[in-house]
Amino acid sequence: MKTTHIVLLLIALSSALAACGPSSGQVPTQVSPTRAAETAVAQKATPSNKPLTEVTVVMGYVPNVQFAPFYVAEKKGFFAEQGLKVKFNWGFEVDGIKLVGANQAEFALLGGDQVIQARSQKIPLVYVANYYNAFPISIFSLKEKNIKTPQDLVGKRVALSGYFGATYNGWRALLYSTGIKESDVTTQDVAFAQIAALTQGLADAAAGYSNNEPVQLRLQGKEINVINVGDYSRLVGIGLVTSEKIVAEKPELARAMVIALVRGIEATRGNLDEALTICVQAAPELGGQNIRTSQAVLAATNELWKAPRIGFVDPADWLASARFMKDAGFIKEDVDVSKAYTNKFVP
């Protein structure tokens, strides 16, 4: 068992470049005139000669095309136009909770589930803009397994990257939303080696990021079925998070960051080819022999940026998320979600 575990882990690490969305769709070619006008007015509020304020964003991963809007916003000067100089802090998602919660970093990319858990522990995080329009976890399987719906998972073996984090929370949310009992499915921790677990026949299905493992499998020529958690659960997806202190004492900082990020998302969606070029300039390791993977991951991630109002999060989704988190035992007490997020900075 130890040998198998090590082999799987090595295979997982060799494919770790692909990031944390369904397959690609049609890309809009222009930005909403209304939103463009709003952001144009907002950016004029910051004089071009104003000294830049340095802020840190904890990304929770390694440089990747899933963060294209940040690279684009930096390259095109959207951050600078808002008076910001952004420093990226790459690491684990938990780092974002700790650093922002302790006011040692201004922003982080975190899931709504993580914000709810943090607030249940009296860590005053506030979600200020949606980044992914749905919870980005999916359950994927090889086509021959014929697993097309959540109910098809009953009696099957499902590989998880661990019993923690966004992937596990998304898995539990799928079961919760579809009425499937945990005891109806056999799960196993494969330590981020979900692809190897499937291709070596050690699992019937696996959970992972929609714009990561399914993309890699398709690039390997595998035919797969994908069940997106976001199609069944209203769990709030990944977004830009800050602290109550910044919202209360430096609201202009939060507003500037949200406006620049929204512009970055719009510009990325409007021209994926240009965005990919900018990503490779910022992180050369995304190019070269990895360019095909980067292009596919970016196209898949683009599906998670499609929303009628970029950055906005539905209050009803927060209520549903908090209800699930408590019913599933992730939090013990009710959390006042009205304090966990705000849409007031979204253009």
LUMNUDO-468302 format. One record per atom (N, C-alpha, C): residue in three letters; y, z, x. Coordinates in steps of 0.1 Angstrom, whole numbers, padded with zeros to 4 digits, always signed. Layout:
alaYZX ...
END
This chain:
met-0012+0000+0008 met+0000+0000+0000 met+0013+0000+0009 lys+0013+0007+0020 lys+0024+0008+0028 lys+0027-0006+0034 thr+0016-0013+0039 thr+0018-0026+0045 thr+0024-0036+0035 thr+0019-0035+0023 thr+0024-0044+0012 thr+0039-0042+0010 his+0042-0029+0009 his+0056-0025+0006 his+0065-0030+0017 ile+0061-0029+0030 ile+0069-0033+0041 ile+0071-0048+0041 val+0060-0056+0038 val+0061-0071+0037 val+0071-0075+0027 leu+0069-0068+0015 leu+0078-0072+0004 leu+0093-0069+0007 leu+0095-0058+0014 leu+0109-0054+0018 leu+0115-0064+0028 leu+0107-0069+0037 leu+0111-0079+0047 leu+0115-0092+0040 ile+0106-0096+0031 ile+0109-0108+0023 ile+0122-0107+0016 ala+0124-0095+0009 ala+0136-0093+0001 ala+0148-0094+0010 leu+0147-0088+0022 leu+0159-0088+0031 leu+0162-0102+0036 ser+0152-0111+0038 ser+0154-0124+0042 ser+0162-0132+0032 ser+0161-0128+0019 ser+0168-0136+0009 ser+0180-0129+0003 ala+0185-0119+0010 ala+0195-0110+0005 ala+0209-0116+0004 leu+0211-0129+0010 leu+0224-0135+0009 leu+0228-0138-0005 ala+0218-0141-0014 ala+0222-0145-0028 ala+0227-0132-0035 ala+0237-0134-0044 ala+0244-0123-0050 ala+0239-0118-0063 cys+0246-0107-0067 cys+0242-0102-0080 cys+0247-0111-0091 gly+0236-0139-0135 gly+0242-0147-0145 gly+0233-0158-0147 pro+0231-0162-0157 pro+0224-0173-0162 pro+0227-0186-0154 ser+0220-0197-0157 ser+0222-0210-0150 ser+0236-0215-0154 ser+0240-0225-0145 ser+0254-0229-0147 ser+0256-0238-0159 gly+0269-0238-0163 gly+0273-0246-0175 gly+0285-0254-0171 gln+0292-0260-0181 gln+0303-0268-0179 gln+0315-0260-0175 val+0323-0264-0165 val+0334-0257-0160 val+0347-0261-0166 pro+0355-0252-0172 pro+0368-0256-0177 pro+0377-0262-0166 thr+0385-0272-0169 thr+0393-0279-0159 thr+0407-0274-0159 gln+0412-0266-0169 gln+0425-0261-0168 gln+0426-0247-0174 val+0437-0241-0171 val+0440-0227-0175 val+0447-0227-0188 ser+0445-0217-0196 ser+0452-0216-0209 ser+0467-0215-0207 pro+0475-0224-0213 pro+0490-0224-0211 pro+0496-0211-0214 thr+0491-0204-0224 thr+0496-0191-0228 thr+0494-0181-0217 arg+0482-0180-0212 arg+0479-0170-0201 arg+0487-0174-0188 ala+0488-0187-0186 ala+0495-0191-0174 ala+0509-0187-0174 ala+0515-0188-0186 ala+0529-0184-0188 ala+0531-0169-0186 glu+0521-0161-0191 glu+0522-0147-0190 glu+0521-0142-0176 thr+0512-0148-0168 thr+0510-0144-0154 thr+0522-0149-0146 ala+0528-0161-0149 ala+0539-0166-0142 ala+0551-0156-0143 val+0553-0151-0155 val+0564-0141-0158 val+0561-0129-0150 ala+0548-0124-0150 ala+0545-0112-0143 ala+0547-0113-0128 gln+0543-0124-0122 gln+0544-0125-0108 gln+0559-0126-0103 lys+0568-0131-0112 lys+0582-0132-0108 lys+0588-0118-0107 ala+0581-0108-0113 ala+0587-0095-0113 ala+0586-0088-0099 thr+0578-0095-0090 thr+0577-0090-0077 thr+0584-0099-0067 pro+0595-0095-0061 pro+0602-0103-0052 pro+0594-0107-0040 ser+0595-0119-0035 ser+0587-0124-0025 ser+0589-0117-0011 asn+0601-0111-0010 asn+0604-0104+0003 asn+0601-0089+0002 lys+0595-0085-0008 lys+0592-0071-0010 lys+0580-0067+0000 pro+0581-0056+0007 pro+0570-0052+0016 pro+0557-0051+0008 leu+0546-0055+0014 leu+0533-0055+0007 leu+0527-0041+0007 thr+0521-0037-0004 thr+0514-0024-0005 thr+0499-0026-0002 glu+0494-0020+0008 glu+0479-0021+0011 glu+0471-0013+0002 val+0461-0020-0004 val+0451-0013-0013 val+0437-0017-0009 thr+0428-0008-0011 thr+0414-0010-0008 thr+0406-0012-0020 val+0397-0022-0020 val+0388-0025-0031 val+0374-0023-0026 val+0366-0014-0031 val+0352-0012-0027 val+0344-0021-0035 met+0338-0031-0028 met+0331-0042-0035 met+0317-0039-0039 gly+0310-0030-0032 gly+0297-0026-0036 gly+0286-0036-0032 tyr+0289-0045-0022 tyr+0279-0054-0018 tyr+0283-0059-0004 val+0278-0071+0000 val+0283-0078+0012 val+0291-0090+0008 pro+0298-0096+0017 pro+0306-0108+0013 pro+0297-0119+0007 asn+0301-0124-0004 asn+0293-0133-0012 asn+0302-0141-0022 val+0296-0153-0026 val+0304-0161-0035 val+0306-0155-0049 gln+0299-0144-0052 gln+0301-0138-0065 gln+0315-0131-0065 phe+0321-0130-0053 phe+0334-0124-0052 phe+0345-0135-0050 ala+0342-0148-0053 ala+0351-0159-0051 ala+0365-0156-0057 pro+0367-0150-0069 pro+0380-0148-0074 pro+0389-0140-0064 phe+0383-0131-0057 phe+0390-0122-0048 phe+0395-0131-0036 tyr+0385-0139-0030 tyr+0389-0148-0019 tyr+0399-0158-0023 val+0398-0163-0035 val+0407-0173-0040 val+0421-0167-0042 ala+0421-0155-0048 ala+0434-0148-0050 ala+0441-0145-0037 glu+0433-0142-0027 glu+0439-0139-0014 glu+0444-0152-0007 lys+0436-0163-0008 lys+0439-0175-0001 lys+0452-0182-0008 lys+0452-0181-0021 lys+0463-0188-0028 lys+0476-0179-0029 gly+0475-0167-0024 gly+0487-0158-0024 gly+0489-0150-0036 phe+0479-0150-0045 phe+0481-0142-0058 phe+0483-0127-0055 phe+0476-0122-0046 phe+0478-0108-0043 phe+0492-0105-0037 ala+0495-0114-0027 ala+0508-0112-0021 ala+0520-0114-0030 glu+0518-0123-0040 glu+0529-0125-0050 glu+0531-0113-0058 gln+0520-0105-0060 gln+0521-0092-0067 gln+0525-0080-0058 gly+0528-0083-0045 gly+0532-0073-0036 gly+0520-0065-0030 leu+0508-0071-0030 leu+0496-0064-0025 leu+0490-0071-0013 lys+0485-0062-0004 lys+0477-0067+0007 lys+0463-0060+0005 val+0453-0067+0002 val+0440-0062-0002 val+0430-0061+0010 lys+0425-0049+0011 lys+0414-0047+0021 lys+0401-0045+0014 phe+0391-0052+0018 phe+0378-0052+0012 phe+0369-0042+0019 asn+0363-0033+0011 asn+0354-0023+0017 asn+0340-0026+0012 trp+0331-0031+0021 trp+0318-0036+0017 trp+0308-0024+0018 gly+0299-0022+0008 gly+0289-0011+0009 gly+0281-0010-0004 phe+0277+0002-0007 phe+0269+0004-0019 phe+0279+0007-0031 glu+0273+0005-0043 glu+0281+0008-0055 glu+0285+0023-0056 val+0277+0031-0052 val+0279+0046-0052 val+0291+0049-0043 asp+0294+0041-0033 asp+0305+0044-0024 asp+0318+0042-0032 gly+0319+0032-0041 gly+0331+0030-0050 gly+0334+0042-0058 ile+0323+0048-0064 ile+0325+0060-0073 ile+0331+0071-0065 lys+0325+0074-0053 lys+0330+0085-0045 lys+0344+0083-0040 leu+0347+0071-0034 leu+0359+0069-0028 leu+0371+0068-0038 val+0369+0061-0049 val+0380+0060-0059 val+0381+0074-0066 gly+0370+0080-0068 gly+0370+0093-0075 gly+0378+0104-0066 ala+0377+0102-0053 ala+0383+0112-0044 ala+0397+0107-0039 asn+0402+0096-0046 asn+0415+0090-0042 asn+0416+0085-0028 gln+0404+0081-0022 gln+0404+0076-0009 gln+0403+0060-0009 ala+0402+0054-0020 ala+0404+0040-0022 ala+0410+0038-0036 glu+0417+0027-0037 glu+0425+0025-0050 glu+0416+0019-0061 phe+0407+0010-0057 phe+0399+0002-0067 phe+0385+0001-0062 ala+0376-0003-0072 ala+0362-0006-0069 ala+0357-0015-0081 leu+0346-0022-0077 leu+0339-0030-0088 leu+0327-0022-0092 leu+0327-0017-0105 leu+0316-0009-0110 leu+0313-0013-0124 gly+0301-0010-0128 gly+0297-0013-0142 gly+0302-0002-0151 gly+0303-0005-0164 gly+0307+0004-0174 gly+0298+0016-0175 asp+0285+0014-0172 asp+0275+0025-0172 asp+0278+0035-0161 gln+0282+0030-0150 gln+0286+0039-0138 gln+0298+0047-0141 val+0308+0041-0148 val+0320+0048-0151 val+0317+0059-0161 ile+0308+0056-0171 ile+0305+0067-0181 ile+0297+0078-0174 gln+0288+0075-0165 gln+0281+0085-0158 gln+0290+0093-0149 ala+0300+0087-0143 ala+0309+0094-0134 ala+0318+0103-0142 arg+0323+0098-0153 arg+0331+0107-0162 arg+0324+0119-0168 ser+0311+0117-0170 ser+0303+0128-0175 ser+0301+0139-0164 gln+0304+0135-0151 gln+0304+0144-0140 gln+0318+0148-0136 lys+0327+0146-0145 lys+0341+0150-0142 lys+0348+0142-0131 ile+0343+0130-0128 ile+0350+0121-0119 ile+0359+0112-0127 pro+0372+0113-0125 pro+0381+0106-0134 pro+0384+0091-0131 leu+0374+0083-0133 leu+0375+0069-0132 leu+0380+0062-0144 val+0388+0051-0143 val+0392+0043-0154 val+0390+0028-0151 tyr+0384+0022-0161 tyr+0380+0008-0160 tyr+0392+0000-0165 val+0398-0008-0157 val+0411-0015-0161 val+0410-0030-0163 ala+0399-0036-0160 ala+0398-0051-0162 ala+0383-0055-0161 asn+0379-0062-0171 asn+0365-0068-0171 asn+0364-0079-0160 tyr+0353-0079-0153 tyr+0350-0089-0143 tyr+0339-0098-0147 tyr+0328-0092-0152 tyr+0317-0100-0158 tyr+0317-0098-0173 asn+0316-0108-0181 asn+0317-0107-0195 asn+0305-0102-0202 ala+0294-0100-0194 ala+0282-0094-0200 ala+0275-0086-0189 phe+0266-0077-0192 phe+0259-0069-0182 phe+0250-0079-0175 pro+0252-0080-0161 pro+0246-0091-0154 pro+0231-0089-0150 ile+0224-0082-0157 ile+0210-0080-0154 ile+0201-0088-0163 ser+0190-0094-0157 ser+0181-0102-0165 ser+0166-0098-0161 ile+0157-0101-0170 ile+0143-0100-0167 ile+0137-0114-0166 phe+0131-0117-0154 phe+0127-0131-0152 phe+0112-0131-0148 ser+0106-0142-0151 ser+0092-0143-0149 ser+0088-0158-0146 leu+0077-0160-0140 leu+0072-0174-0138 leu+0068-0180-0152 lys+0070-0193-0154 lys+0068-0199-0167 lys+0054-0197-0172 glu+0044-0197-0163 glu+0030-0196-0167 glu+0027-0183-0174 lys+0036-0173-0172 lys+0033-0160-0178 lys+0037-0160-0193 asn+0045-0170-0197 asn+0049-0171-0211 asn+0056-0159-0217 ile+0065-0153-0208 ile+0073-0142-0213 ile+0086-0147-0217 lys+0089-0149-0229 lys+0101-0155-0234 lys+0110-0145-0242 thr+0105-0135-0247 thr+0112-0125-0255 thr+0109-0111-0250 pro+0118-0101-0253 pro+0115-0087-0248 pro+0101-0083-0253 gln+0097-0086-0265 gln+0084-0082-0271 gln+0073-0087-0262 asp+0075-0098-0255 asp+0064-0104-0247 asp+0061-0095-0235 leu+0070-0086-0232 leu+0069-0077-0220 leu+0059-0065-0223 val+0056-0063-0236 val+0047-0052-0239 val+0033-0054-0232 gly+0028-0044-0225 gly+0016-0045-0219 gly+0016-0052-0205 lys+0028-0056-0201 lys+0029-0063-0188 lys+0034-0054-0177 arg+0033-0059-0165 arg+0038-0052-0153 arg+0051-0058-0149 val+0061-0049-0148 val+0075-0053-0145 val+0079-0047-0132 ala+0084-0055-0122 ala+0089-0050-0109 ala+0104-0046-0110 leu+0107-0034-0105 leu+0121-0030-0105 leu+0125-0028-0090 ser+0138-0029-0088 ser+0143-0026-0074 ser+0143-0011-0071 gly+0141-0003-0082 gly+0142+0011-0080 gly+0145+0018-0094 tyr+0143+0030-0095 tyr+0146+0037-0107 tyr+0160+0043-0107 phe+0170+0035-0104 phe+0184+0039-0103 phe+0192+0026-0104 gly+0206+0028-0105 gly+0215+0017-0104 gly+0216+0008-0116 ala+0224-0003-0115 ala+0226-0012-0125 ala+0214-0019-0130 thr+0205-0023-0121 thr+0193-0030-0125 thr+0184-0021-0135 tyr+0182-0009-0130 tyr+0174+0001-0139 tyr+0181+0004-0152 asn+0194+0006-0152 asn+0201+0009-0164 asn+0201-0003-0173 gly+0201-0015-0168 gly+0200-0027-0176 gly+0187-0029-0182 trp+0176-0026-0174 trp+0162-0026-0179 trp+0161-0016-0191 arg+0166-0004-0189 arg+0165+0006-0200 arg+0173+0002-0212 ala+0184-0004-0210 ala+0192-0009-0221 ala+0185-0019-0229 leu+0178-0028-0223 leu+0170-0038-0230 leu+0160-0032-0238 leu+0152-0022-0233 leu+0142-0015-0241 leu+0148-0008-0253 tyr+0159-0001-0250 tyr+0166+0006-0260 tyr+0171-0003-0272 ser+0176-0014-0268 ser+0182-0023-0278 ser+0171-0031-0286 thr+0159-0032-0281 thr+0149-0039-0288 thr+0138-0030-0293 gly+0139-0017-0292 gly+0130-0008-0297 gly+0116-0007-0290 ile+0116-0011-0278 ile+0104-0011-0270 ile+0103+0003-0262 lys+0092+0009-0263 lys+0090+0022-0256 lys+0087+0020-0241 glu+0092+0029-0233 glu+0089+0027-0218 glu+0074+0027-0216 ser+0067+0035-0223 ser+0053+0036-0221 ser+0045+0023-0225 asp+0052+0014-0232 asp+0046+0001-0236 asp+0045-0009-0224 val+0053-0006-0213 val+0053-0015-0202 val+0050-0007-0189 thr+0043-0013-0180 thr+0041-0007-0167 thr+0051-0012-0157 thr+0059-0002-0151 thr+0069-0006-0142 thr+0065-0001-0128 gln+0070-0008-0118 gln+0068-0004-0104 gln+0080-0007-0095 asp+0082+0002-0086 asp+0093+0001-0076 asp+0089-0007-0065 val+0095-0019-0063 val+0091-0028-0052 val+0102-0029-0042 ala+0112-0020-0042 ala+0122-0019-0032 ala+0129-0033-0029 phe+0135-0039-0039 phe+0143-0051-0038 phe+0135-0063-0034 ala+0122-0063-0036 ala+0113-0074-0033 ala+0108-0080-0046 gln+0116-0082-0056 gln+0112-0087-0069 gln+0106-0101-0068 ile+0112-0109-0060 ile+0107-0123-0059 ile+0093-0124-0053 ala+0091-0116-0043 ala+0078-0116-0036 ala+0068-0110-0046 ala+0072-0100-0054 ala+0062-0094-0063 ala+0058-0104-0073 leu+0066-0113-0078 leu+0063-0123-0087 leu+0054-0134-0081 thr+0059-0139-0070 thr+0052-0151-0064 thr+0038-0147-0058 gln+0036-0134-0054 gln+0024-0129-0049 gln+0015-0123-0060 gly+0019-0124-0072 gly+0011-0120-0084 gly+0010-0105-0085 leu+0019-0097-0079 leu+0019-0083-0080 leu+0025-0078-0093 ala+0033-0086-0100 ala+0040-0083-0112 ala+0040-0095-0121 asp+0041-0092-0134 asp+0042-0103-0144 asp+0057-0107-0146 ala+0066-0098-0144 ala+0080-0101-0146 ala+0088-0091-0137 ala+0101-0093-0135 ala+0109-0085-0127 ala+0123-0084-0132 ala+0130-0073-0129 ala+0144-0072-0133 ala+0153-0074-0121 gly+0164-0080-0123 gly+0174-0082-0112 gly+0187-0088-0117 tyr+0196-0091-0108 tyr+0208-0097-0112 tyr+0206-0112-0117 ser+0213-0115-0127 ser+0211-0128-0133 ser+0215-0139-0124 asn+0225-0137-0115 asn+0229-0147-0106 asn+0224-0145-0092 asn+0213-0139-0091 asn+0206-0137-0078 asn+0192-0142-0078 glu+0183-0133-0082 glu+0169-0137-0080 glu+0165-0149-0089 pro+0169-0151-0101 pro+0165-0163-0108 pro+0170-0176-0101 val+0182-0175-0095 val+0188-0186-0088 val+0179-0189-0076 gln+0175-0179-0069 gln+0166-0181-0057 gln+0153-0188-0061 leu+0147-0183-0072 leu+0134-0188-0076 leu+0135-0203-0080 arg+0146-0206-0087 arg+0148-0221-0091 arg+0150-0229-0078 leu+0157-0224-0068 leu+0159-0232-0056 leu+0146-0234-0049 gln+0136-0225-0051 gln+0123-0226-0045 gln+0114-0236-0053 gly+0120-0241-0064 gly+0113-0251-0072 gly+0104-0244-0083 lys+0106-0231-0085 lys+0098-0224-0095 lys+0104-0226-0109 glu+0095-0228-0119 glu+0099-0229-0133 glu+0098-0214-0138 ile+0109-0210-0144 ile+0109-0196-0148 ile+0115-0194-0162 asn+0112-0183-0168 asn+0118-0178-0181 asn+0127-0167-0178 val+0138-0166-0184 val+0148-0155-0182 val+0152-0149-0195 ile+0152-0136-0195 ile+0157-0128-0206 ile+0169-0120-0202 asn+0181-0124-0207 asn+0193-0118-0202 asn+0196-0105-0211 val+0198-0094-0204 val+0201-0081-0210 val+0213-0082-0219 gly+0223-0090-0215 gly+0235-0092-0222 gly+0234-0098-0236 asp+0222-0105-0238 asp+0220-0111-0251 asp+0215-0101-0261 tyr+0211-0089-0256 tyr+0205-0079-0265 tyr+0213-0066-0265 ser+0220-0063-0254 ser+0227-0051-0253 ser+0242-0053-0251 arg+0250-0043-0256 arg+0264-0043-0255 arg+0269-0035-0243 leu+0260-0032-0234 leu+0264-0024-0222 leu+0275-0031-0215 val+0286-0024-0212 val+0298-0030-0206 val+0294-0034-0192 gly+0298-0047-0188 gly+0295-0052-0175 gly+0304-0047-0164 ile+0303-0053-0153 ile+0310-0049-0141 ile+0325-0052-0143 gly+0334-0043-0138 gly+0348-0045-0139 gly+0356-0038-0128 leu+0369-0040-0128 leu+0377-0034-0118 leu+0381-0020-0123 val+0378-0010-0114 val+0380+0004-0117 val+0389+0011-0108 thr+0397+0020-0113 thr+0407+0028-0105 thr+0406+0042-0110 ser+0415+0050-0105 ser+0415+0064-0109 ser+0425+0068-0119 glu+0424+0079-0126 glu+0434+0083-0136 glu+0447+0086-0129 lys+0447+0090-0117 lys+0459+0093-0109 lys+0467+0080-0108 ile+0461+0069-0104 ile+0469+0056-0103 ile+0474+0051-0116 val+0465+0052-0126 val+0470+0048-0140 val+0482+0056-0144 ala+0482+0069-0142 ala+0493+0077-0146 ala+0505+0077-0137 glu+0503+0076-0124 glu+0514+0077-0115 glu+0519+0064-0109 lys+0510+0054-0108 lys+0513+0041-0102 lys+0508+0029-0111 pro+0512+0029-0124 pro+0507+0019-0133 pro+0510+0005-0128 glu+0522+0004-0121 glu+0526-0010-0117 glu+0516-0015-0106 leu+0509-0006-0099 leu+0499-0010-0089 leu+0487-0016-0096 ala+0482-0009-0106 ala+0471-0013-0114 ala+0474-0026-0121 arg+0486-0028-0127 arg+0490-0040-0133 arg+0490-0052-0124 ala+0495-0050-0112 ala+0496-0060-0102 ala+0482-0065-0098 met+0473-0056-0096 met+0460-0059-0091 met+0452-0067-0102 val+0454-0062-0115 val+0447-0069-0126 val+0452-0083-0128 ile+0465-0085-0127 ile+0471-0098-0129 ile+0467-0108-0118 ala+0467-0103-0105 ala+0462-0112-0094 ala+0448-0115-0096 leu+0439-0106-0100 leu+0425-0108-0101 leu+0422-0118-0113 val+0429-0116-0124 val+0428-0126-0135 val+0431-0140-0131 arg+0442-0141-0123 arg+0446-0154-0118 arg+0435-0160-0109 gly+0429-0151-0101 gly+0419-0156-0092 gly+0407-0161-0099 ile+0403-0154-0110 ile+0392-0158-0118 ile+0395-0172-0125 glu+0407-0173-0130 glu+0411-0186-0137 glu+0410-0197-0127 ala+0416-0195-0115 ala+0416-0206-0105 ala+0402-0209-0100 thr+0394-0199-0099 thr+0380-0202-0095 thr+0372-0210-0105 arg+0374-0206-0118 arg+0367-0214-0129 arg+0372-0228-0130 gly+0385-0230-0127 gly+0391-0243-0128 gly+0387-0253-0117 asn+0382-0248-0106 asn+0378-0256-0095 asn+0367-0249-0086 leu+0355-0250-0090 leu+0344-0244-0083 leu+0342-0249-0068 asp+0344-0262-0067 asp+0343-0268-0053 asp+0353-0262-0044 glu+0366-0261-0048 glu+0376-0256-0040 glu+0373-0241-0037 ala+0369-0234-0047 ala+0365-0220-0046 ala+0354-0218-0035 leu+0344-0226-0036 leu+0333-0225-0026 leu+0338-0227-0012 thr+0347-0237-0010 thr+0353-0240+0003 thr+0361-0227+0008 ile+0368-0221-0001 ile+0376-0209+0003 ile+0366-0198+0006 cys+0355-0196-0001 cys+0345-0186+0002 cys+0340-0188+0016 val+0336-0200+0020 val+0330-0203+0033 val+0341-0200+0044 gln+0353-0203+0041 gln+0364-0200+0051 gln+0365-0185+0053 ala+0363-0178+0042 ala+0365-0163+0043 ala+0352-0157+0049 ala+0340-0162+0046 ala+0328-0157+0051 ala+0319-0169+0055 pro+0320-0173+0068 pro+0313-0185+0073 pro+0298-0185+0071 glu+0292-0172+0070 glu+0278-0171+0068 glu+0273-0177+0054 leu+0283-0179+0045 leu+0279-0185+0032 leu+0277-0200+0033 gly+0282-0206+0044 gly+0281-0220+0045 gly+0268-0224+0053 gly+0269-0236+0060 gly+0257-0240+0068 gly+0245-0241+0060 gln+0234-0235+0065 gln+0221-0236+0059 gln+0221-0229+0046 asn+0231-0220+0043 asn+0231-0213+0031 asn+0240-0219+0020 ile+0246-0231+0023 ile+0255-0236+0014 ile+0249-0240+0000 arg+0237-0244+0000 arg+0230-0248-0013 arg+0228-0236-0021 thr+0224-0225-0015 thr+0223-0212-0023 thr+0236-0207-0028 ser+0246-0208-0019 ser+0260-0203-0023 ser+0265-0211-0035 gln+0263-0224-0034 gln+0268-0233-0045 gln+0261-0229-0058 ala+0248-0227-0058 ala+0240-0224-0070 ala+0244-0210-0075 val+0246-0200-0066 val+0250-0187-0071 val+0264-0187-0077 leu+0273-0195-0071 leu+0286-0196-0077 leu+0286-0202-0091 ala+0278-0212-0093 ala+0277-0219-0106 ala+0271-0209-0116 ala+0261-0201-0112 ala+0255-0191-0121 ala+0265-0180-0124 thr+0273-0176-0114 thr+0282-0165-0116 thr+0294-0170-0125 asn+0297-0182-0125 asn+0307-0188-0133 asn+0305-0185-0148 glu+0292-0185-0152 glu+0289-0182-0166 glu+0293-0168-0170 leu+0294-0159-0160 leu+0298-0145-0163 leu+0313-0143-0163 trp+0320-0154-0160 trp+0335-0153-0160 trp+0341-0160-0173 lys+0332-0165-0181 lys+0337-0172-0193 lys+0340-0162-0204 ala+0353-0161-0208 ala+0356-0151-0219 ala+0369-0156-0225 pro+0371-0154-0239 pro+0383-0158-0245 pro+0396-0152-0239 arg+0395-0140-0234 arg+0406-0133-0228 arg+0401-0126-0215 ile+0403-0133-0204 ile+0397-0128-0191 ile+0403-0114-0188 gly+0394-0105-0185 gly+0398-0091-0182 gly+0397-0081-0193 phe+0397-0086-0205 phe+0397-0077-0217 phe+0383-0073-0220 val+0381-0060-0224 val+0368-0055-0227 val+0369-0049-0242 asp+0359-0052-0249 asp+0358-0048-0264 asp+0356-0033-0265 pro+0365-0026-0272 pro+0363-0011-0273 pro+0350-0008-0280 ala+0345-0016-0289 ala+0332-0014-0295 ala+0320-0014-0285 asp+0322-0022-0274 asp+0311-0022-0264 asp+0311-0008-0256 trp+0322-0002-0255 trp+0323+0011-0248 trp+0316+0022-0257 leu+0318+0021-0270 leu+0312+0031-0279 leu+0297+0029-0278 ala+0292+0016-0279 ala+0278+0013-0279 ala+0272+0017-0265 ser+0279+0015-0254 ser+0274+0019-0241 ser+0272+0034-0240 ala+0282+0042-0244 ala+0282+0056-0244 ala+0270+0062-0252 arg+0268+0055-0264 arg+0257+0060-0272 arg+0244+0058-0266 phe+0242+0046-0260 phe+0230+0043-0252 phe+0228+0053-0241 met+0238+0055-0233 met+0237+0063-0221 met+0233+0077-0224 lys+0237+0082-0236 lys+0233+0096-0240 lys+0219+0096-0246 asp+0216+0086-0255 asp+0203+0086-0261 asp+0192+0084-0250 ala+0195+0076-0240 ala+0186+0073-0229 ala+0185+0085-0219 gly+0193+0095-0220 gly+0193+0106-0211 gly+0200+0104-0198 phe+0209+0094-0197 phe+0216+0092-0185 phe+0228+0102-0184 ile+0233+0106-0195 ile+0243+0117-0196 ile+0239+0127-0206 lys+0243+0139-0204 lys+0239+0150-0213 lys+0249+0153-0224 glu+0262+0151-0221 glu+0272+0154-0231 glu+0279+0141-0235 asp+0286+0141-0247 asp+0293+0130-0251 asp+0305+0128-0242 val+0308+0115-0239 val+0320+0111-0231 val+0330+0105-0239 asp+0343+0109-0238 asp+0354+0103-0245 asp+0357+0090-0239 val+0352+0079-0244 val+0353+0066-0238 val+0367+0060-0239 ser+0375+0066-0248 ser+0389+0061-0249 ser+0397+0064-0236 lys+0392+0073-0228 lys+0398+0077-0216 lys+0391+0070-0204 ala+0380+0063-0207 ala+0372+0057-0196 ala+0377+0043-0193 tyr+0385+0037-0202 tyr+0390+0023-0199 tyr+0404+0021-0206 thr+0410+0010-0202 thr+0423+0006-0208 thr+0424-0009-0207 asn+0430-0016-0217 asn+0432-0030-0216 asn+0447-0033-0215 lys+0455-0022-0212 lys+0470-0024-0212 lys+0475-0032-0200 phe+0467-0033-0190 phe+0472-0041-0178 phe+0467-0055-0179 val+0459-0059-0188 val+0453-0072-0189 val+0463-0082-0195 pro+0467-0093-0188 pro+0477-0102-0193 pro+0472-0110-0206 
END
